Amino acid sequence: MTRTSRATNLGIDVGTGDVGVKDAHGFPKTCPSCYSRGVTPRLVATAIAGLALLLAGCDNNSTTPTSPSGGALQITAPRSVLRSGETQPLTVTSSSGAPVVGLTWSSTDSSVLTVGATGIASAGRAGSATVTATSGSSSGSLALRVVPDYQGTWSGSITRIQLTCSTGSTSPLCVPGAPTGGTVTLRIQQTGDQISAVLNDSAEPTTQVPVLGQVQADDQLALAGRVDSPATSPTQRVEVATLRAGVDVALGAMSGSYQWLVDRAPAAGGALQADYRAQVQFRDLRR
């Protein structure tokens, strides 16, 4: 076969790889294997390009839940700490970020945490546990903590085991022979290990003290707060400091202690001054 070497006629014969495109009539040369079918290199190239587009159309980047064949799974939860008796959903994704179905769940301590087939974690007693999700040869784990359930309104008796009154205090507690007992109400809202509450001590029956804190590593509450009355130019300040409490799950009772600090402005006006201080102990508060 005679090849034409002029630059104006260069091209590629996809059938043979020959360079030299046109014949004496100006038409593309056909590959020997295609000649009998009348298929030119341009038609072959067009067919190949169409096939490539067809194959590319099969990849639609679907996020349909999958069951991966291997690798690590990612478990996520709204919170890493739950209160006893609480439930929350767990979400599992593959390394590509796609949701995973068909999971098998296990827990290192089923008395602390269990997970149902639909991925709902249920908190039991206080403690820590690691849950594991498995799908085929893929798995992932997540450590979670359960804390005691403090939520609710607790009330009961208190004892002022220590009382210090300032000179001239007008508090009924500071009158000689006044009883050392009283009552307390503690209204608690709990999200995981985070606590917000309002405390009312019978020593100041009209005062509601907001207190904030959390459940500590030892599962006890640690709270503190104060209130100024009125909020601007206060004539009284009541503070609850170092409140610590724990709950006996078997008895359903809370016991603990706190400092009760009261400041008042003199009747003639002026800055707040210490009125009295009390160390308060409570036992067996009930919801």
C-alpha positions as a printed NumPy array, in Angstrom:
array([[  0.   ,   0.   ,   0.   ],
       [  1.285,   3.395,  -0.96 ],
       [  1.044,   6.002,   1.867],
       [  0.546,   9.696,   1.259],
       [  2.84 ,  11.796,   3.42 ],
       [  1.392,  15.25 ,   2.79 ],
       [  0.583,  17.071,   6.074],
       [ -2.822,  18.157,   4.801],
       [ -3.988,  14.508,   4.64 ],
       [ -2.699,  13.263,   8.006],
       [ -5.084,  11.189,  10.15 ],
       [ -5.394,   7.901,  12.065],
       [ -6.807,   4.688,  10.693],
       [ -8.29 ,   3.103,  13.836],
       [ -8.428,  -0.255,  12.094],
       [ -4.743,  -0.585,  11.223],
       [ -3.016,   2.349,  12.872],
       [ -1.841,   3.533,   9.407],
       [ -1.14 ,   7.23 ,   8.887],
       [ -2.244,   8.565,   5.468],
       [ -5.926,   9.204,   5.374],
       [ -7.255,   9.947,   1.918],
       [ -7.263,   8.034,  -1.326],
       [ -6.977,   9.428,  -4.806],
       [-10.65 ,  10.464,  -4.773],
       [-10.328,  12.41 ,  -1.497],
       [-12.276,   9.864,   0.617],
       [-10.962,   8.334,   3.865],
       [ -9.164,   5.037,   3.423],
       [-10.943,   2.191,   5.146],
       [ -9.214,  -0.38 ,   7.317],
       [ -8.879,  -3.76 ,   5.603],
       [-10.927,  -5.484,   8.278],
       [-13.724,  -2.943,   7.957],
       [-13.729,  -2.492,   4.18 ],
       [-16.084,  -5.331,   3.417],
       [-18.617,  -3.822,   5.867],
       [-18.213,  -0.319,   4.509],
       [-17.196,   1.008,   7.965],
       [-14.796,   3.943,   7.941],
       [-12.481,   4.918,  10.803],
       [-14.748,   7.864,  11.562],
       [-17.743,   5.537,  12.075],
       [-15.697,   3.235,  14.321],
       [-14.578,   6.177,  16.445],
       [-18.177,   7.388,  16.721],
       [-19.34 ,   3.95 ,  17.902],
       [-16.583,   3.774,  20.514],
       [-17.471,   7.25 ,  21.824],
       [-21.152,   6.276,  22.111],
       [-20.28 ,   3.144,  24.07 ],
       [-18.163,   5.217,  26.469],
       [-21.077,   7.586,  27.081],
       [-23.409,   4.662,  27.713],
       [-21.052,   3.165,  30.302],
       [-20.549,   6.535,  31.973],
       [-24.31 ,   6.905,  32.353],
       [-24.381,   3.852,  34.625],
       [-22.648,   5.796,  37.437],
       [-25.416,   7.904,  39.047],
       [-23.63 ,   8.587,  42.378],
       [-26.527,   7.007,  44.267],
       [-26.709,   7.412,  48.092],
       [-28.95 ,   4.393,  48.514],
       [-28.116,   2.549,  51.804],
       [-25.533,  -0.131,  51.185],
       [-23.915,  -3.05 ,  52.921],
       [-20.168,  -2.529,  52.407],
       [-17.876,  -5.443,  51.778],
       [-15.118,  -4.242,  54.118],
       [-13.583,  -1.344,  56.018],
       [-14.621,   0.779,  58.965],
       [-18.131,   2.024,  59.704],
       [-18.767,   5.422,  61.303],
       [-21.312,   5.583,  64.171],
       [-22.655,   8.974,  65.221],
       [-25.038,   9.923,  68.054],
       [-26.816,  13.156,  69.045],
       [-25.   ,  12.985,  72.42 ],
       [-22.269,  10.833,  73.914],
       [-23.947,  10.911,  77.352],
       [-27.471,   9.65 ,  78.072],
       [-29.43 ,   9.661,  81.307],
       [-30.696,   6.354,  82.619],
       [-33.923,   5.316,  80.89 ],
       [-33.327,   7.585,  77.874],
       [-33.252,   6.479,  74.226],
       [-31.614,   8.061,  71.183],
       [-31.018,   7.037,  67.542],
       [-27.587,   6.055,  66.241],
       [-26.579,   6.664,  62.605],
       [-24.141,   4.45 ,  60.712],
       [-22.339,   5.367,  57.491],
       [-19.684,   3.717,  55.359],
       [-16.255,   5.188,  54.632],
       [-17.79 ,   6.888,  51.587],
       [-20.468,   8.548,  53.726],
       [-23.366,   6.401,  52.488],
       [-25.898,   5.174,  55.093],
       [-25.6  ,   1.476,  55.941],
       [-28.432,  -1.005,  56.511],
       [-28.598,  -4.649,  57.568],
       [-26.584,  -4.087,  60.755],
       [-25.903,  -6.369,  63.682],
       [-25.416,  -4.585,  67.024],
       [-23.551,  -5.577,  70.175],
       [-22.619,  -3.893,  73.47 ],
       [-19.762,  -4.446,  75.9  ],
       [-22.268,  -4.116,  78.769],
       [-25.919,  -4.7  ,  77.974],
       [-26.944,  -3.612,  81.49 ],
       [-25.679,  -0.115,  80.598],
       [-26.605,   0.147,  76.9  ],
       [-28.392,  -1.899,  74.279],
       [-29.103,  -1.09 ,  70.618],
       [-32.096,  -2.407,  68.713],
       [-32.176,  -3.554,  65.107],
       [-33.301,  -0.105,  63.953],
       [-30.333,   1.606,  65.65 ],
       [-32.126,   2.957,  68.746],
       [-29.842,   3.   ,  71.798],
       [-31.518,   2.389,  75.17 ],
       [-29.79 ,   3.482,  78.378],
       [-29.963,   1.25 ,  81.433],
       [-28.006,   1.724,  84.638],
       [-25.265,   4.331,  85.049],
       [-21.91 ,   3.336,  83.567],
       [-19.989,   3.212,  80.293],
       [-20.24 ,   0.837,  77.349],
       [-18.999,   0.546,  73.783],
       [-21.514,  -0.407,  71.105],
       [-20.441,  -2.017,  67.827],
       [-22.275,  -2.136,  64.489],
       [-21.349,  -4.893,  62.016],
       [-22.325,  -5.357,  58.373],
       [-20.602,  -8.163,  56.522],
       [-16.862,  -7.741,  57.091],
       [-17.263,  -4.06 ,  58.056],
       [-17.679,  -2.781,  61.605],
       [-17.491,   0.352,  63.717],
       [-17.67 ,   1.16 ,  67.433],
       [-18.731,   4.074,  69.638],
       [-18.158,   4.636,  73.368],
       [-21.159,   6.036,  75.276],
       [-21.844,   6.935,  78.9  ],
       [-25.007,   6.609,  80.958],
       [-25.556,   8.834,  84.021],
       [-28.227,   8.635,  86.743],
       [-31.631,  10.125,  86.021],
       [-31.99 ,  13.286,  88.143],
       [-34.782,  14.9  ,  86.166],
       [-37.904,  15.841,  88.105],
       [-38.999,  17.741,  91.207],
       [-37.328,  16.587,  94.411],
       [-38.463,  17.705,  97.863],
       [-37.929,  16.82 , 101.498],
       [-36.405,  17.825, 104.796],
       [-33.123,  19.627, 105.469],
       [-30.956,  20.28 , 108.516],
       [-28.753,  23.36 , 108.971],
       [-25.725,  21.701, 110.493],
       [-23.848,  24.993, 110.749],
       [-25.233,  28.555, 110.958],
       [-23.366,  31.863, 111.174],
       [-25.358,  35.084, 111.645],
       [-24.099,  38.646, 111.326],
       [-24.664,  41.194, 114.07 ],
       [-28.084,  42.724, 113.666],
       [-29.428,  39.995, 111.321],
       [-33.209,  39.986, 111.231],
       [-33.518,  36.473, 109.779],
       [-35.842,  34.171, 111.758],
       [-33.05 ,  31.58 , 111.617],
       [-30.842,  33.828, 113.751],
       [-33.288,  34.219, 116.647],
       [-31.981,  32.285, 119.691],
       [-33.673,  28.903, 119.944],
       [-34.833,  28.898, 116.294],
       [-35.21 ,  25.423, 114.797],
       [-32.367,  24.172, 112.623],
       [-34.601,  22.196, 110.328],
       [-36.555,  23.145, 107.231],
       [-37.551,  21.963, 103.766],
       [-36.138,  22.217, 100.27 ],
       [-37.504,  21.766,  96.75 ],
       [-35.197,  21.175,  93.772],
       [-36.714,  21.181,  90.281],
       [-34.271,  19.635,  87.795],
       [-34.089,  19.614,  83.995],
       [-31.483,  17.205,  82.615],
       [-29.983,  16.745,  79.161],
       [-27.38 ,  14.005,  79.258],
       [-24.998,  15.092,  82.012],
       [-25.984,  18.783,  81.835],
       [-28.227,  20.083,  84.61 ],
       [-30.306,  23.227,  85.088],
       [-32.438,  23.534,  88.202],
       [-34.274,  25.857,  90.591],
       [-33.812,  25.527,  94.356],
       [-36.192,  26.833,  97.011],
       [-35.113,  26.74 , 100.686],
       [-37.762,  27.392, 103.342],
       [-35.414,  29.911, 105.006],
       [-36.33 ,  32.327, 102.167],
       [-39.701,  30.926, 101.051],
       [-40.32 ,  33.457,  98.254],
       [-36.877,  33.127,  96.669],
       [-36.216,  30.804,  93.734],
       [-32.501,  30.309,  93.098],
       [-31.476,  29.11 ,  89.585],
       [-28.552,  26.691,  89.719],
       [-26.527,  25.128,  86.927],
       [-23.978,  22.323,  86.688],
       [-23.495,  18.761,  85.584],
       [-23.188,  15.154,  86.603],
       [-19.595,  14.508,  87.616],
       [-17.41 ,  11.488,  86.866],
       [-18.54 ,   9.966,  90.173],
       [-22.201,  10.314,  89.006],
       [-22.95 ,  13.015,  91.6  ],
       [-24.481,  16.408,  90.899],
       [-22.349,  19.539,  91.203],
       [-24.469,  22.723,  91.082],
       [-24.227,  26.406,  91.999],
       [-26.076,  29.668,  91.352],
       [-27.456,  32.878,  92.811],
       [-30.267,  35.382,  92.426],
       [-30.365,  39.124,  93.088],
       [-33.629,  40.76 ,  94.137],
       [-34.455,  42.948,  92.415],
       [-32.214,  42.263,  89.45 ],
       [-31.139,  45.925,  89.295],
       [-29.964,  47.703,  92.467],
       [-30.574,  44.576,  94.569],
       [-31.385,  44.763,  98.26 ],
       [-30.983,  41.   ,  98.704],
       [-28.766,  38.321,  97.239],
       [-29.211,  34.597,  97.828],
       [-26.56 ,  32.155,  96.664],
       [-26.365,  28.381,  96.567],
       [-22.75 ,  27.195,  96.504],
       [-21.056,  23.792,  96.25 ],
       [-24.242,  21.769,  96.019],
       [-23.305,  18.106,  95.77 ],
       [-25.86 ,  15.305,  95.636],
       [-26.219,  11.689,  94.668],
       [-29.184,   9.436,  94.054],
       [-29.835,   5.984,  95.503],
       [-31.408,   4.235,  92.536],
       [-32.782,   1.356,  94.609],
       [-34.534,   3.692,  97.062],
       [-35.306,   6.416,  94.554],
       [-33.939,   9.   ,  97.004],
       [-31.467,  11.879,  96.72 ],
       [-29.082,  12.994,  99.472],
       [-26.464,  15.731,  99.622],
       [-25.55 ,  19.169, 100.927],
       [-25.083,  22.805,  99.908],
       [-24.044,  26.198, 101.242],
       [-26.806,  28.774, 101.677],
       [-25.5  ,  32.348, 101.607],
       [-27.702,  35.401, 102.13 ],
       [-26.661,  39.078, 101.783],
       [-28.889,  42.082, 102.48 ],
       [-28.629,  45.837, 102.242],
       [-29.108,  47.778, 105.482],
       [-32.553,  49.209, 106.078],
       [-31.082,  52.681, 105.679],
       [-29.745,  51.689, 102.258],
       [-26.265,  51.036, 100.986],
       [-24.221,  48.106,  99.693],
       [-25.119,  44.477, 100.302],
       [-23.695,  42.969, 103.47 ],
       [-23.477,  39.407, 104.724],
       [-26.641,  38.536, 106.66 ],
       [-26.209,  34.819, 107.449],
       [-24.458,  31.697, 106.214],
       [-25.64 ,  28.109, 106.583],
       [-24.274,  24.692, 105.755],
       [-27.304,  22.62 , 104.772],
       [-27.63 ,  18.854, 104.631],
       [-30.507,  16.886, 103.117],
       [-31.366,  13.217, 103.047],
       [-33.93 ,  11.155, 101.183],
       [-35.421,  13.787,  98.922],
       [-38.126,  12.175,  96.809],
       [-39.675,  12.859,  93.42 ]])
